[in-house]
Amino acid sequence: MSTIHPRTPPIQSKLPAVGTTIFTVMSALATEHGAVNLGQGFPDFECDPLLVRAVTDAMKRGLNQYPPMPGIPALREAVASKIESRYGHRYDPTTEITITAGATQAIITAILAVVRPGDEVIVLEPCYDSYVPNIELAGGSVVRVPLTPGTFRPDFDKIAAAMTGRTRAILINSPHNPSATVWSRGDMLRLQELLAPTDVLLISDEVYEHMVFDGQSHQSASRFPGLAARAFIVSSFGKTYHVTGWKVGYVAAPAPLTAEFRKVHQFNVFTVNTPVQHGLAAYMEDPQRYLALPAFYQRKRDLFREGLARTKFKILPSEGSFFQCVDISEVSDMQEADFCQWLTREIGVAAIPLSAFYGDAFDQRVVRFCFAKKEETLLAALERLARL
């Protein structure tokens, strides 16, 4: 009888360049050194108890089995009504709204639905770390276009120059992670004009849509008919209602795009947590619960910026999202990544280097903090940063 030697067969990685994310690395370092973690973007405070109660009530009512594949009708209707009231575009909740297992799943599903091997997809750097691997998994080619260094505004001449006959889609994100900039109405009109003569699709990551400050309005792609007609619009209940661990989001798109999206969605998650969907539908009956968010987060932003003003950091604008970027040039001559490691170990505050959001690790001496934290957390971080 022959001896069997167990052996794991070798495989060729589909994502050979992907390792441990900077968020995991910095959070682990923060834990190791007892640092205040302003790196990873999630709240350290509880959600509204009324939302928990709404989900609990749904569980107690026995709403614990599979819901419809695209999401329960009540939640899709609530999403459609919110978009119509905020942005003036009516999506059919039956054929144009899909509930997803978070925004990250929504983005990869949209990409897998429309991107074929050889297609090009434009991403604007710095960008969220899932975009590029998603495109690569679909067999697409990533075309990187930098946002303007320093201001992080879109450069439409560079975007136009990057477009070819093989361009299948462009990914945009506003309010923007990591830079906290917000696209203006003029920006969206320029994009609409640029895409009008093409068949290029748009994936619009709008997860921070309810965190826009200083009286500005979020310019959703759904506001602009020429964009809405070609767009997958992605948002996140987790970001909006401080429940990032629930991993529930949605996609709004024209019926033909939604049909293709759902073909993939039904086979990569099929559907999403039933009682949470019912709880969210009930909770959304009061629009004030998301309309109050800009003021809620602006207070945290202003508190944090006031404290940062007493340091040597150069404070960059924070127009939206729950992030604040700073220029470290007057604080240290280290590179961004080295500085963030040092800041975590020696000062006790974790941040994220912006170079982690670029494919070539472009270093412009800027790091990102998250201010979606309790007031005492922010004050503790500011006390430590005052040592700089």
C-alpha positions in Angstrom: 0.0 0.0 0.0 1.5 3.3 -1.1 2.0 6.2 1.4 0.0 9.3 0.8 1.8 12.6 1.4 -0.8 15.3 1.9 0.0 18.2 -0.4 -1.8 21.4 -1.1 -1.7 22.0 -4.9 0.0 25.2 -6.0 -2.3 27.9 -7.4 -1.6 31.1 -9.4 -2.9 34.0 -7.4 -5.6 36.1 -9.1 -4.4 39.1 -6.9 -0.7 38.6 -6.6 -0.1 42.2 -5.5 -2.6 42.2 -2.7 -1.4 41.7 0.8 -2.7 42.7 4.2 -4.5 46.1 4.0 -3.1 49.2 5.6 -6.2 49.4 7.8 -5.6 46.0 9.3 -1.9 46.8 9.8 -2.5 50.2 11.5 -5.4 48.9 13.7 -3.2 46.0 14.9 -0.4 48.5 15.7 -2.8 50.8 17.5 -4.0 47.9 19.6 -0.4 46.8 20.3 0.6 50.2 21.6 -2.6 51.3 23.2 -3.0 54.1 20.6 -6.2 56.1 19.9 -7.3 54.6 16.6 -8.2 57.4 14.2 -7.1 55.3 11.3 -9.8 52.8 10.3 -13.1 54.6 9.2 -15.8 53.4 11.6 -17.6 55.0 14.5 -16.7 54.1 18.1 -20.2 55.1 19.3 -23.5 53.3 19.4 -26.3 53.6 16.8 -29.8 54.8 17.8 -31.4 52.3 20.2 -34.6 52.8 18.1 -32.9 51.1 15.2 -31.8 48.2 17.3 -35.3 47.9 18.6 -36.8 47.9 15.1 -34.5 45.0 14.0 -35.2 43.1 17.3 -38.9 43.5 16.7 -38.6 42.1 13.2 -36.8 39.1 14.6 -39.4 38.6 17.3 -42.1 38.8 14.6 -40.5 35.8 12.9 -39.0 37.7 10.0 -35.9 35.5 9.9 -36.1 33.5 6.6 -34.9 34.5 3.1 -36.3 37.7 1.8 -36.8 38.4 -1.9 -33.5 38.3 -3.8 -33.4 42.1 -4.6 -34.5 43.1 -1.0 -37.8 43.5 0.8 -40.2 45.8 -1.0 -40.6 48.1 1.9 -36.9 49.0 2.1 -36.6 49.3 -1.7 -39.6 51.7 -1.7 -38.0 53.7 1.2 -34.8 54.0 -0.7 -36.6 55.1 -3.9 -38.6 57.7 -1.9 -35.5 59.1 -0.3 -33.6 59.5 -3.6 -36.6 61.1 -5.2 -37.1 63.6 -2.3 -33.4 64.4 -2.0 -32.2 64.4 -5.6 -35.4 64.6 -7.8 -35.0 61.3 -9.7 -37.6 58.5 -9.3 -36.3 54.9 -9.4 -38.7 52.1 -9.7 -38.3 50.1 -6.5 -39.3 46.9 -8.3 -36.8 47.0 -11.1 -34.2 49.6 -10.2 -33.3 49.3 -6.5 -31.3 46.4 -5.1 -30.4 45.9 -1.4 -26.8 44.6 -1.0 -24.5 43.2 1.6 -22.7 46.5 2.0 -21.3 49.0 -0.5 -18.2 46.9 -1.1 -20.3 44.0 -2.3 -22.3 46.4 -4.4 -19.2 47.8 -6.2 -17.7 44.4 -7.0 -21.1 43.1 -8.2 -21.5 46.1 -10.5 -18.0 45.6 -11.9 -18.5 41.8 -12.4 -21.8 42.5 -14.1 -20.5 44.8 -16.8 -16.7 44.5 -17.1 -15.3 41.8 -19.4 -11.6 40.8 -20.0 -9.9 43.5 -22.0 -12.2 46.3 -20.9 -10.7 49.4 -19.4 -12.0 51.0 -16.2 -10.9 54.4 -15.1 -10.2 55.0 -11.4 -9.3 58.3 -9.9 -6.5 58.1 -7.4 -6.3 58.2 -4.4 -9.1 55.7 -4.3 -10.7 53.2 -1.9 -8.7 50.0 -1.8 -11.3 47.6 -3.2 -11.7 49.3 -6.6 -8.6 48.0 -8.3 -8.8 44.4 -7.1 -12.5 44.3 -8.2 -11.6 45.3 -11.7 -8.7 42.8 -11.9 -11.0 40.0 -10.7 -13.3 40.8 -13.6 -10.4 40.6 -16.0 -10.5 44.3 -16.7 -7.6 46.7 -17.1 -7.2 49.5 -14.5 -6.5 53.0 -15.9 -5.4 55.2 -13.1 -6.0 59.0 -13.4 -4.7 61.1 -10.5 -6.9 63.7 -8.8 -5.1 67.0 -8.7 -2.4 66.8 -6.0 -3.0 69.2 -3.1 -6.7 69.9 -3.9 -7.8 66.5 -5.0 -10.1 68.0 -7.6 -11.0 66.0 -10.7 -8.9 66.9 -13.8 -11.3 66.4 -16.7 -8.6 66.9 -19.3 -6.7 64.0 -17.9 -9.9 61.9 -17.6 -10.7 62.7 -21.2 -7.2 61.7 -22.3 -7.5 58.4 -20.5 -10.7 57.4 -22.3 -10.4 55.1 -25.3 -12.6 52.8 -27.3 -12.1 50.1 -24.7 -13.2 52.2 -21.7 -16.1 50.4 -20.2 -16.7 52.4 -17.0 -15.4 55.1 -14.7 -15.5 54.9 -10.9 -16.1 58.1 -8.9 -16.5 58.8 -5.2 -18.0 61.8 -3.6 -17.8 62.7 -0.8 -14.3 61.3 -1.2 -12.4 58.8 0.8 -9.6 59.6 1.7 -9.4 63.3 0.8 -12.8 64.5 2.2 -13.4 66.6 -0.9 -16.9 66.9 -2.5 -17.7 67.1 -6.2 -19.5 70.3 -7.1 -22.5 70.6 -9.4 -20.1 72.0 -12.0 -17.9 68.9 -11.7 -20.9 66.6 -12.3 -22.0 68.6 -15.3 -18.5 68.4 -16.8 -18.6 64.6 -16.3 -22.0 64.4 -17.8 -20.8 66.3 -20.9 -17.7 64.2 -21.2 -19.6 60.9 -21.1 -22.5 62.0 -23.2 -21.1 60.9 -26.6 -19.8 57.6 -25.2 -21.1 54.2 -24.0 -19.0 54.5 -20.8 -20.8 53.4 -17.7 -20.5 55.2 -14.3 -20.1 53.6 -10.9 -20.8 56.3 -8.4 -19.7 55.5 -4.8 -21.9 57.8 -2.6 -21.6 56.1 0.7 -20.9 59.4 2.5 -23.8 61.2 0.8 -25.3 62.4 4.1 -22.0 63.8 5.4 -21.6 67.1 3.5 -20.7 70.2 5.4 -20.9 74.0 5.4 -24.3 74.2 3.7 -23.2 72.3 0.6 -25.5 69.8 -1.1 -24.5 66.3 -2.1 -24.4 66.2 -5.9 -25.6 62.6 -6.5 -25.2 61.3 -10.0 -29.0 60.7 -9.8 -29.6 64.4 -10.0 -28.2 64.5 -13.6 -30.3 62.7 -16.2 -27.3 62.0 -18.5 -25.4 60.4 -15.6 -28.4 58.6 -14.0 -29.1 56.9 -17.3 -25.7 55.2 -17.3 -24.9 54.9 -13.5 -24.8 52.4 -10.7 -25.3 54.5 -7.6 -24.0 52.9 -4.5 -24.8 53.9 -0.9 -24.4 52.4 2.6 -26.9 52.1 5.5 -23.9 51.2 7.6 -22.2 54.6 7.1 -25.5 56.5 7.4 -26.8 54.9 10.6 -23.5 54.1 12.4 -23.8 50.3 11.9 -20.9 49.5 9.7 -20.8 45.9 11.0 -24.3 45.2 9.7 -22.9 45.4 6.1 -26.1 46.5 4.3 -26.2 48.9 1.4 -28.0 49.5 -1.9 -27.6 50.1 -5.6 -29.8 52.3 -7.7 -29.6 51.9 -11.5 -31.7 51.9 -14.6 -33.7 48.7 -15.2 -31.4 47.3 -17.9 -28.3 47.8 -15.7 -30.1 46.5 -12.6 -31.1 43.3 -14.5 -27.5 42.6 -15.2 -26.5 43.5 -11.7 -29.0 41.1 -10.1 -27.8 38.2 -12.3 -24.5 38.5 -10.4 -25.9 39.5 -7.1 -28.1 36.4 -6.9 -25.1 34.2 -7.2 -22.5 36.0 -5.0 -24.8 36.7 -2.0 -28.3 35.9 -3.2 -29.9 38.2 -0.6 -29.3 40.2 2.6 -30.2 39.8 6.3 -34.0 39.8 6.6 -34.7 41.4 10.0 -32.1 44.2 9.4 -33.9 45.1 6.2 -37.2 45.3 8.0 -35.7 47.3 10.8 -34.1 49.8 8.4 -37.4 50.2 6.4 -39.2 51.1 9.6 -36.4 53.4 10.8 -36.3 55.3 7.5 -39.9 56.4 7.9 -38.5 59.5 9.7 -36.2 61.3 7.2 -34.8 63.4 10.0 -32.7 60.5 11.0 -30.5 61.0 8.0 -31.2 64.7 7.4 -29.6 65.5 10.8 -26.3 63.8 9.9 -24.5 66.8 8.3 -24.8 68.9 11.5 -23.9 65.8 13.7 -20.7 65.1 11.9 -19.8 68.8 11.3 -19.7 69.3 15.0 -17.2 66.5 15.3 -15.2 67.8 12.4 -15.1 71.3 13.9 -14.0 70.1 17.3 -11.2 68.0 15.8 -10.1 70.8 13.5 -10.0 73.3 16.4 -7.7 71.0 18.3 -5.5 70.3 15.2 -5.1 74.1 14.8 -3.0 74.0 17.9 -0.5 71.6 16.3 2.0 72.0 13.5 -0.1 70.1 11.0 -1.4 72.0 8.0 -5.1 71.3 8.0 -6.6 70.5 4.6 -10.3 71.1 3.8 -12.8 68.6 4.9 -15.9 69.2 2.8 -17.6 65.8 3.4 -17.2 62.2 4.7 -15.9 61.6 8.2 -12.2 62.1 7.4 -9.7 64.9 8.0 -6.4 65.1 6.1 -3.4 67.0 7.2 -0.1 67.9 5.6 2.8 66.7 7.8 5.6 68.7 6.2 6.1 71.0 9.2 5.9 68.1 11.7 8.3 65.6 10.2 10.6 64.8 7.3 9.6 61.1 7.3 7.6 59.5 4.5 3.9 59.2 5.2 3.9 55.5 6.0 6.9 55.8 8.3 5.3 58.8 10.0 2.1 56.9 10.7 4.0 54.0 12.2 6.0 56.5 14.4 2.9 58.4 15.3 1.1 55.3 16.5 4.1 53.9 18.5 5.5 57.1 20.0 2.6 59.6 20.2 -0.2 57.0 20.6 -2.5 58.1 17.7 -3.1 56.0 14.6 -3.6 57.6 11.2 -3.5 56.3 7.6 -1.0 57.4 5.0 -2.6 58.7 1.8 0.1 56.8 -0.2 -1.8 53.6 0.7 -4.6 54.8 -1.7 -2.2 55.1 -4.7 -1.1 52.2 -6.9 2.5 53.6 -7.0 2.4 54.7 -3.3 2.7 58.4 -4.3 3.8 60.3 -1.3 2.7 63.9 -0.9 3.3 64.2 2.9 -0.4 63.8 3.8 -2.1 61.5 6.3 -5.8 60.8 7.0 -7.6 60.9 10.4 -11.2 59.6 11.0 -13.3 61.8 13.3 -16.3 59.5 13.5 -15.6 59.1 17.2 -16.9 60.0 20.6 -16.0 63.4 21.8 -13.8 61.9 24.5 -12.0 59.9 21.9 -11.2 62.9 19.8 -10.1 64.9 22.8 -7.8 62.1 24.0 -6.2 62.0 20.5 -5.9 65.8 20.4 -4.2 65.8 23.8 -1.6 63.4 22.5 -1.2 65.2 19.1 -0.5 68.5 21.1 2.9 67.0 22.0 4.0 67.3 18.4 
